[in-house]
Amino acid sequence: MKTAADIYNVLQGILVDEFEIDADDISLDAHLYQDLDLDSIDAVDLVVKLREITGKKIEPDAFKQVRTVQDVVNEVEKLVS
């Protein structure tokens, strides 16, 4: 995972496989809670999955302000760069 596009592709795969979200519903401006119906427990699960994939410790506080798929990509990009 080097580029934002790579991160987006991995994130989309997680959302489809783990959270059973339709790939057509996922876009960079999709809101995690309103558009994709994730809840706070899903958000924690997502952070855990991203930590497994990146091998980086993800601070929950970093994800408190995350609202859209783009926000997640941005945070992960900061971690891996």
Number of C-alpha atoms within 10 A of each C-alpha: 15 9 12 14 12 13 21 22 14 16 20 21 15 16 20 16 12 13 15 11 17 12 12 8 11 20 15 13 12 16 18 21 14 11 13 19 11 16 12 9 9 16 17 13 14 19 19 14 15 20 16 12 11 15 11 12 12 17 10 12 8 11 16 9 10 17 15 20 19 19 18 23 22 15 14 24 19 9 14 13 8
